[in-house]
Amino acid sequence: MMPLRDCDLAALGLGAAVSLGLPMPHWGLAVTLLLPVAARWRTAPVFAGLVGLILGAINGVVWHESRLPEACMRQEHTVIGRISTLPRWQQLTADQWQVSAELDRVVVVDPGCHGPRRVWIRQYVANNERHKAMQYGTTVTGRVQLKPLPSQWNPGSVPDQARSASRSVDASGSLKGEWRTVDEPGLLQRFRVRRLAQWSERAGEGWVILRALVLGDTRGIDRDRWRDFRHLGVVHILVISGLHIGLLAALCQLILGLPRRFVTFPGDHGQSRCIAIAVLVITGVYAVLVGATLPVTRAYLMLAMTQVPTIFGWSTRSDRALLLALVAMVLWNPRVLLGASFWLSACATWLLVCGLRGNRKHFGLVALQLQMVVFLTPLTLFWFGEASWLGMATNLVLVPLVTTVMVPLGLIGLVLSEWTPSLAEWLWRLCGITWESLVPALSMVLQYCRSIGVIQSGLSWIGFFMGVLAIGLWAHYPRRAMALLLGAALTAVDVNEAGEAVTLTVLDVGQGLALIVQSGDRALLYDTGDGRPDQLTQADKVLLPYFRDHGINALDTVMISHGDRDHSGGLDVIRQQIPIGRHLGFAGEPCRNGERWRWESVEFLVLNGTGQDELSRNDQSCALLISTAEARVLVLGDMSSSKERELVLFWRDALAATHLVVAHHGSRSSTSYALLKWARPDWALISAGFANAFGHPHDEVLARLARAGQPVVLNTATAGAVALRLDRGAGVAPVRQRTRWSPYWLALP
């Protein structure tokens, strides 16, 4: 039997990755018929690729059949599971909190709903009941209303389902009633909770950072500070990942290798087995201390595979062992490829393995860090839409400081905390002072260099894969790697010139509304979707990536129909991130009935409301009619049926539209027969969340639409974002983001 070569291993993983593009995973099983042909040709990479495709398809079939059935959604079931992440607290009102965490090892007592194994759980508690909230590490049972995960899909951003599938999260849920404890936390979980409780009482950013570095608790870092850390290029230092564990392993190898220059350990026979074992033990303890989340576990397994050849005395190269580990992870669950954490951990670990093997001089770690900043830039641009060159400078200071001072001292303090708490306290204070001494310098860098050091640009799939291939080739083919890196950089350059097309896109913002009109180089935004302060808003998740993808650098007009959060929640983010020419409606100048303006071939007409009335917000929604010579789009915000009838009495024939953005997400209280009689749309576009709590769109609304000319109904909940060309006529079908040919992991139950 011929041994597997590197190209065969890569083909095996690539085949499993290709299975993610199948509309139905069952289709991949048909490839079995091609195996005899590939075996006859004796082309090992082709044969390995086909085997990988089949294994990926089998994995997809198992996953597809075990999803939460639609009949179980929004139904209460008895659930048993373990709270596997630190609960996050968010204050909703003066007397109510939302507590959320991941529930692992889930068992749904109802046999008809046995699918989900990992569930994102929310619990709502009052101030006087905070002691009843979920506790980290406990195994609990309770009545949970199971819900589907977010399923939004928009141009320019990674679909929500990709993130969920990569993290193996199968469903979400809300606790109804109280938890009943089945099993108490283990020893390590209790130790972690005690330390976190002790450190949470300490003021200062140093303690917050220490919690993140040593115990994996990032809950104390607010949204604005995360943005600052992204722009400084140091997020990877604070979020435990392959880079963090790899750098800690490198430090351990460096320190533990010093005595071997003078002493040979018994049984070591000149090899580094003892050092490799010690590295795995130290990094393993660290992984457990920070919670052993999926990204951390994957990173540790990657590191372990690089040390296995040394421990057993094999002649296998460390990079080959790492490749074997990566392929094994992909074959076990191909959907790990859908998440940013896998790619960042895998690529960072690969660079560490290749870099440390080839350069052990004094400046080896410095050069390695610079390589990471450069080579990981395409990945961060693709997944997050921005990257920071400031990291080339800040990481030279922070990485050595964190890995050689703060993390070791913090871990030593943890070891000593049970026996000599005063010494441990002194070490922790030293860590906090070390970080806080750098805060003024970091703030100065942000103040003077943010505008030139931060790159905000999207990156195509082609650029992403060129960047990944460059990382893979860097150790053996540096010239080819640099050429690929340059090609990836060129794909990030926006060379698109504004065209003359007039497009309207109803974005998929879940239970909310946001639509964008583009005419040449001008753009109008109507509503922003949902959002809460200090949380990721729909503007962060959907609107800003869409702007980057479509080259929108400024908004000529922003119209916020009214002040409800599902229409205005992202307004503050938009104001901060992109220039706005004119702001109408809520929090801006009042909309004025009858006001018109024109952008070349497209005309806008305000039909209703000021957008600022607090007593009747819905009925004072700013309504807008968008017209070209070929199409007319009527947008009504959350207007009620009674207000629609008033609109009909005043505007009558002017309400005729080829496309109707259905009011109030399809609520029963809107979209009256009177409106439909005069609008007579060919298409009805609904912006609603999948399986939302309000039952939108209501059956009565769909029945009214069916009786009033039977327009084609498209719902963002199932279709994703919907885009139409207003300069091509009403007969041209809008483009749906989700189709029957979409990958199986994007299909809805």
N, C-alpha and C positions, 0 to 999 in steps of 0.2 A: 504494500500500500504506500502510495506516494505521500510524503508529509505535506501538510497545508502550508502554502507560501503566504507571504503577506498579501499579495494580490488576491489570493483565494479567500482569505479572511475578509478583506475589504469587500469583495464581491458578495460574500455571504451576508454581511451587514447591509450592503446596498440593496440586495434583493428584498430583505425585510422592510427596508425604508420605502421601496417602491410599492409595497402592499398598502401603504397608507393612502395612496392615490386612488384605490379602487372604489367605485361607487357602492359595491356590495362586496364584502370580504370573501363570500363564497366563490366569486369569480376566480380568485387566485388558485383555488383547488384544481381548476381545469389545467393548470400548468403542469400538473403531474404527468400528463400525456406527452410532454416534451422531454421528460427526463431520459428516456431511452435514446432519443435522438442525440441529446447532448453527450451522453455517455459514449455513444458510438463514435462521435467526432473527437472524443478525448480532449475536450477543451475544459479544463478544470475550472477556470473562472466562470464560464457560462453555466456549467453544472452547479457550482456553488451558488451563483446568483439565483438560479431557479429554485434550489433548495431553500434559500433564504426567503424567497417570495412565497413559497408554499407554507413555510413555518410562520411567516408573518400573517398570512391569510388565515391559518388555523387559529392563531392568537386573536385575530380580529373577529372571527366567528364566535369564539367563546365570549369575548367582551360584548359583542353585539347582542347575543342571546341573554346576557345577564344584566342588561340595563334595567333601570327602574321602569316598570310598565306604566303607561299613561293612566290606567285605571287606578293606580296607587297614588298618583299625584294629588296633593292637597287633601289627602286622607290621613287620619290619625292612626298610628300603629305603635305598638309597644316595641321599643328598641333597646338593645343592650350593646354597650361599647365602652371603649376607654378614651378618656380625654387626653389626646396625644400632643397637643400644643398648648402653649401658655394662653389662657383666656385674655381676650382684648376687651377693654371696657370703653364704652362710648356713652356719654350723657346725652339723652334725647330731650328730656325736659328737666325741670327743677327737681322732680321726684321720681324720674324713671331712667334706668340704665339699660343699654343693650350689651350683653356679654356674648362673645362669639369665640368658637374654637373648633378644631377638627376632632371628630369622633372616629376612632380607629377600631378595627376588629369588630365591625358592626354586625349584629345579628338582628334581623327583623323577624319578630315572632310570627307574623302572618306568612304562611308558606307561599302565598301568591305574590309576595313582594320581597323575595329573598335576595334580590340583585345587589344592592349597594353594600360595599365593604368599608368605604371611607366616606363620611358625611360631614359637611360643614354645617354646624349647629349654631343657632341663635337662641338666646334666652333673654327674657325681659323681666327685670326685677325692680322693685321700688327701693327707695333709700333704706327703709327699715327692714328690708329682706335681703340685703346684700350677702349675708352669711349663707343664704340658700343657693347662691350662684355656683356654677360648675367649678370644680377644683382640678388643677392639673394633676395628671397621673392616676386619678381615680377611675375605677370601672363602675359605671352607673347604668341605671335603667329608668325609663320613663316613657310617657306618651308623647310622640313626636309627629307633627304634621310634616310629611315628606313633600318636598317641592323639587321641581327641576332646577338644574343649574342654569346660569345665564347662557344664552345661546346667540348673542349678538354677533353679527358679521358685517363688516364695513370695509370699503376700499381703504388701503393704507395702514390697516391695523391688524394684528394677529387676532383671530377669532377667540372668543371666550372659551369655546369648547376645547380649543387646543391647549389652553392653560390647564383646564380642569383635567383633561385626559392625561396630560404629562405628569400631573401630580397624583394621579390615581384617585381623585375625588369623584365620586359617582353621583352624588345628590346633595341637596341642602335640606334643611329642616328647621322648624321652630318648636321649641319645647312647650307643651301644653300641660300646665300643672307644675309638679316639682320632681327633681331627681331623687332617686333612691339609690344609695351607695351599695354596690355589690362587693367591691374589693377596695381596700385602701391603697394609696400610692406605695411604691417600693422605696427601698432605702435611698437610692440615688435621687429619685424624684423628690423625696422629702428634704434631702440635703439641699437640692437646688432651690426649692421653694423657700427654705429658711434663709439662704443667702440672699435671694432676691428680695425677700421682705425686709431684710436688714439693710440692703443697699438702697432700696427705694425711699428710705427715710432720709437719705443724705442728699443735700442740695448741691447743684453744680453739674456742668456738662461732663466733667471727668468721670463722675460716678455713672452717668447714663452710658457713656462709651465703654466703661469697664464692664457693665452688665451685658452689653452687646458682644464684646470681645471674648469674655471668659465664660459667660453663661448663655449666650445666644439670645438674649432678650433685647429686641429693638423697639419695644413698645414705647419707650420714653423719648424716641426721636420723632418730632412732629414733621408734618409735610414740608414746611418751608426749610427745615434743616436738612431733610433728605434731598431737596433740590440743590441746596448748597453743596452737599457732599457729592452729588452727581456731577455738578459743574467743576468741582475740584478733582474729580476722577478717583475718588477714594471709597466709593460705595463697597467695592469688593473687599476692602479691609474690614468693614463693619458687618457685612453679611457673611457668615461662615460658609465657605464654598471650597471648591477644589484648590483655588489659589491659596486660601488661608491654610488649609491642612497641608498642602504641598510645601509651603514656605516653612511651616512649623517642622515638617519632616526634614527639610533641608538643614534647618538650624540644628536639629537633633543629630543628624548625620555629621555635621561639622564638629559639634562639641564632643560627641561620643567617639569620633574618629581620632581625636587628638591623642588619647592615651596609647592608641595602637602604634604610634610612632616609636614608643619606648617599650611596650609590653605586648606579648602575644598571648591571648587568652587560651587556656587549655581546651583542646578540642576544636579550636577555630581553624587550625591548619592554614593560617595566612589568609583566610577568607573573612568576610564581614557578616557572618551569620548572626552573631550576638548583637551587632549594631542594628541589623535589619529587624530582628525580633524586638529590640528595645524601642525602635522607631514605631513599630506597629502598636506596641503596648501604650506608649505615651500618646500617640495620636488617637488611638482607640478610646482611651479614657477621656480625652478632650472631646471627641465626637459624642460620647455619652453625656458629658456635662452640658453640652449645648443643645441637648434634646434629641439627638439622633434623627433629625428630620430627613425626609427623602433626599434632598440635595446633599446633605452632609453624609448620609449613608452611602450614596453613590460615589461621592468623592473619596471616602475612605476605602471603598472596594477597589476603586481605580488605583489608589496608592498601594493597597495590599498586593495587587497583582504585579506591581513593579518590584516588590520585595520578595515575592515567592521564589523566583529563580535563584536569588542569592541564598535564601534560607535552605533550599534543598540542593544547592550546588549544581543547578542546571546551567547549561551553556546558553540558554535563551537570553536574547537581549531584553533589557527592561522595556524598551519601546514596543517590542513585539508582544511582551506579556501584557502591556497596557492595551494594545490593539485587541488582543484576545478578550480582555475584560470588557472593553467597549462593545465588541460584537456580541458577547454573551448577554450584556444588558439589553441590547437592541433586540436580540432574539427572544429574550424573556418577556419584554414588553416594548414593541416597536413604538408605542405612543410616547415614550420618553423623548423622542426626537422632536416632539411638538412644543417643547418648553425651552425657555432660554437658559435655565439653570443647568441642564444637561450639557448644552453646547459650551457654555462658559466654563463649567467645571472640567469637561473633557479636554478642551483646547488649552486651558491654563495648565492642567496637569501634564499634557503632552509637551508643552513648551518647557515646563520644569524638568521633566525627565530628560529631554534631549539637551537642554541647556546645561544642566548640572553634570551630565555625562561628558560634555565636551569642553567645559571651562570651569576649572576649580581654582583659578587664581584669585587674588585679593579683590579684583573688580568684577569677578564673575557674576555675583549676585546683582551688582549694579547694571551690568550689561543685560542680564536676564530680565530685570524689571523693565528696562527700556524696550526690550523686544516684546514683552507682554503688552505694554501700553500701545505699541504700534500695531501688533498683529491682532489684538482683540478689538481694535477700533471698528472694523467692518461688522463684527458680531453685535457690538453695542448699538451701532447705527441701525442695523436691521431690526433688532428686537425692541429698542427703546427710542429710536429716532433722534438720538443725540449721543455725542461722545465728547470727551474732554482731553485736549492736549496738555492741559494744566497738570494732568497726572504724571507726565514725564518729570516734572519738577517736584510736585508734592509727594509722589511715591518714593522718591529717593530719600526723603526725610522720614516719612511716616512708616513705610514698610519696615525698615530696619528698627525704628523705634518701637513699633508695635510688636514685631516678632521677636526682638531680642530683649526688650525691656518690659513692656506692659503685659503681654500674654504670659511670659515665664513668671514674672513676679506675681501676677494675679493667680496663676495656677498654684504656685508655691504657697501663697496665702491661703488658698482653699484647703490645701493639704494640712497646713498648720492650724487652721481655724478652730479645730476641735480640741487641740491640746494647748496651743499658745495663742489665744485670740488677740492679745495685745500686739504681738509681733505681726500677726496676719493683718491686723488693722493698720499698722504702720506701713506695710508693703502696699496695701490697697490705696492708702492716702498718697503714697509716692507715685503710684500709677495715675491717680486723678490729677495730681499737681503736674505731672509730666504732660498730660494732654492739654490741660488748661493753659499751660505756658505757651502752647502753640496756637491757641485760638486767636490772639491778636494778629499773628503773622498770616494765618489762613484767611482771616477777614480782610486783611489788606490785599492779599492776592485776588480774592473775589472782587473787591471793590475796583481794582485797577486793571485786572486782566480777564474778567469774565467775558467781556464783549469780543475779545480776540481769541480766547482760548477754548471756547465752547463751540462745537460744531453741531448744528441742528439740521439734519437732513435725513430723508429716508434712504433706504438701500433696497434694491431689487433682489429677487431670489438669485439671479445670476451673480450679482456682486457678493452676496452672502456666501455662495458655494465657492466662488473664486477665493474669498478670504479664508474659508475653511481649508481648501486645498493648499493654499500658500502655507498655512500652519503645518500641514502634514508633510510638505516637501522641504521645509526650512532646514532641517538637520542635514539632509543629504544633497539637496539641490537648491542652494541659496539663491542662485541667479533666477531660476525659474520661479521660486517663491516670491522674490521681489517683483518680477514681472506680473505675476498674478495679483499681488497686492496693489500694484499700480493700476491694473485693470479694474479691480474692485473700487478703487478711489475714483476712477473716471465714471463709473456707473452712478456714483453718488452726486455727481455734478449735475445740476439742473440746467439742461440745455433746451428745454421745451419752450417754445415761443407761444404766446397767447394766440389762440385761434379765434375764429369768428363764431364758433358754435355757441348756442344758448342751451345750457343744460340745467336741469333741476334734479336734485338728489334728496330724497327723503331718507335720512340716515336711520339706522337701527340703533336707537338709544334706549331700548327696553320700554318700560312704561313711562313714556314721555314723548316729546316732539322736538325735532331739530331738522330743518331743511335748508339747503344751500342752493342759491341761484348764481350761476356763473355766465357772464356774457363778455367774451374776450378776456381782458385783463381786469375786469371788475367783478365783485362778488357781494352778495347780500346773504346774511344769515338771519333766518327766522327761528327764534327760540334756541335754547342751548341744551335741552335735556336736563336730567336730574343731577343733584349734587348736594353734599353736606359740607360744612366747614371742616377743614383738617382731614378730609377723606378724598379718595380718588373720585373725581367727578366724571360725568359723561364727556365734558369738554376735554379733560385730560386723556381719557381713554379713546374717544372717537373723533371729536372735532379737530383737535390739533394734529393728530396723525393724518387725517384727511387733508387738512390744509397743506401739510408738507408734501403729501403724495401728489397733490394737484397744483403745486406751485403757488398757493395763495399766501402772499406775504402781508396783505393788509385787507381789511374789510371796508368797502365803501359805505355800507349801511348794515346796522344791526337793528332788528325789530324784535322786541320781546313782547309777546302777545299779552301776557298778564303775569302777576307775581307768584303764581303757584310754583312750587319748587321743581316739579317735573318739567316745567317750561323755562325756568330762569335759574336753575341751580348751578349752572356752569358759567354764569355771567362774569363773576369776579375773575375767574381763570382767564376767560377770553380778554377781559380788559387788561390783565397783567401781561399777557403773552403776545398780543397782536394789535397793531394800530387799528383804530376805528375812526372812520370819517364822520358818520352821523349815527346817533343812537336814538331810536324811536321806541315808544311804549314804556313798559315798566322800567323804573330807575333812569329814564332818559326824558327827552321832550315828549309831550303827549302826542299820540296819533291824532290826526285831524281828518274827519270824514270828507271824502271827495278829493283829497290831495293826490296829485298825479306827478310822476316824474318818469323820464324815459332814458334808457341806455341804448342808443342806436335802434336795434330792431325789437327791443323788449320794453314793455310799458308796465308800470306798477300803479295800482289804484287802491287807496285805502278806503275800505267800505264801512268800518265800524270801530267804535270804542276809542278810549284814550289809553287803555292798558294800565291805568294807574288807580282805578277805583277799588278801594279796599272792601266796600260793602257788597258789591256784586261783581267780583273779580271775573268770573266766567263770562258773564254777559257783556262785560266791557273789554273783552279780548279784542285786540287789534286784528281786524280781518283784512286780508290782502288778496287782490286779483292780479295775477301775473299773466300778461298777454303778449303773444306774438301774432304774426299773420296766420300762422298755422295751428296754434294751440292756445288754450286759456286754462289756467290753473287757479282754483278757488281754495283759499286757506282760511279757516274760520276759528282757529284756536280751540277754546273750550266752550264755545257759544251754545246756549240751550235752544230747544225747539221754539220756545216763546219769542226769544230774541231773533231767531231765524225768520219767524213770521213777520216781525217788524221790518226786517231787512228786505223781505220780499215786497212789502207794501211800498217801500221807498225806491228800491233799485229795479225790481221786476226783470225785464229782459237783459239788463246789464249783468245779471248773475249767471247767464249761460256760460257753461264751462265744459271743456273736453275732459278735464281731470279734476276730481274733487278730493281734497285732503279731508277725510271725514272728521267732523268735529268731535272733540272730547274722547278720542281714541276708540270711538264706536260705542259710547255710552248710550243707554236706552233713552236718556233725556235729551238727546240731540238727533240731528239728521231727520228732520220732519218731512212728511209728504209735501208740504208746501214748498220747502226749499228744493226738493228733488224735482218737483214739477217744473220749476223755472230753470234750474241748473242743467238738468238732463245730461249728466256726465257719461262719457264712454268708459271711463276708468274711475274706480274708487280706491284711493290709497289710504290705508289705515296704519297708524303708528301705535303699536301696543306691545307689551311684553308677553313672552310666551307663557301660557298657563298662569296669567296674572290673577291676583286676588280679587279683582273687580269683575271678572268674567267678560272683559272687553275683547273683541266686539260682541255686543249683545245680539242674541238671535233675532230679536225684533228689528234691529237695525239692518241686519242682513236680509230679513224678509222685505223690509221697505225698499231696499236697493234692488232686490230681485223683481219687485212689482213695478218699479219706476224705470223701466227700460233695460233692466238686467245689465248694468255695467260690469266690466271685469273687475273683481275685487282682489287687491293685492295687500297683504298684511305683512309688515316688517317682522312680526313675530315668527313667521314661517319662511318668508322670502328673503329676509335680511334687508340690506339697503336696496332701495329701488331708485333707479336713475332713468330719466327720460330726456330726449332731445326735443326742445320746444320749437326748433326750427325745421323739423321734419314732418310735422303734421300729426294729428291725433290718431291716425291709423297705425302708427309705428308703435309696436309693443315696448313698454318700459323694460329695462334690463334688470333682472333680479340677481342678487348676489348669490343666493342659494338656489340650485337647480337640482333636477333628478340625477345629474352627473357629478354632483359634489361628492367629495370623499365620504366614506361611510361614517367616520367619526364626527362629521358635521350634520348627519341626518338627525331629525327630531323623532322622538318616540311616536 
